Amino acid sequence: MKIVVIGGTGLIGSKLVRSLRERGHDVLAAAPNTGVNTITREGLAHALDGAQIVVDVANAPVWEDKAVLEFFETSGRNLLAAETAAGVRHHVALSIVGSERLPDNGYFRAKVAQEELIKASGIPYTILRATQFFEFVGGIAQAGAVGDEIRVSPALFQPIASDDVAAALANVAVAPPVNGTVEVAGPEAIPLDEVVRRYLRAMQDTRKVVPDVHARYFGSSLDDQSLTPSGNARIGAIRFEDWLGQQAR
């Protein structure tokens, strides 16, 4: 099958492209740096010509609330219109576990808006919601930095390796559309402050991690349900400790 991966040169996209090609599919890595732009529509119609499946893992290049919403809405509308014209049979999108539970976070609001466009498009679809990636823990730690301390919530956190996200996306892409949402998470639910503490220890960072129930997660207050999946989530294979060991080498 011809599969187009939007955002195919990024962290998840590059892993997904490789996985699908190993399975024998004709895969196009579509991104602005390969001549395909979902905002300007440059190269979009040509890229989707003959495609049966599109997987959208594109990330916004900006984080400001208004700009990120405009990115996902504009990109989503342009992409879905082009898919309709091309007769695409399955639209797959990567989203975030808990997006609707953290409305104070502009990025999460934008992902919810993207999901709503997909549901209304009429194209058969599967939305894969993943928990936060292991690769993001360093940024989470830095966001909580106050002097020589890192103040983060002790709410439960169930991060996942990007390799496991890409594998789940590959499986979803070649399966029939579910016309609904599938969740995927890492194998362990751990308090966020402990995840950050383990990360800093592995990186030989001596800053003290302070659990703070009032600490904001990129603008949002957390509880144990905010960033954890429902009971029927698919579970990744890679443990945080094993991933950390690879990073520290």
Secondary structure, DSSP 8 states (H G I E B T S, - for coil): -EEEEETTTSHHHHHHHHHHHHTT-EEEEESGGGT--TTT-TTHHHHHTT-SEEEE----S--SHHHHHHHHHHHHHHHHHHHHHHT-SEEEEEEETTGGG-TT-HHHHHHHHHHHHHHHS-S-EEEEEE--BGGGHHHHHHHTEETTEEEE--SEE--B-HHHHHHHHHHHHHS---SEEEEEE-S--EEHHHHHHHHHHHTT---EEEE-TT--BTTB---TTTSS--TT-EE-S--HHHHHHHHT-
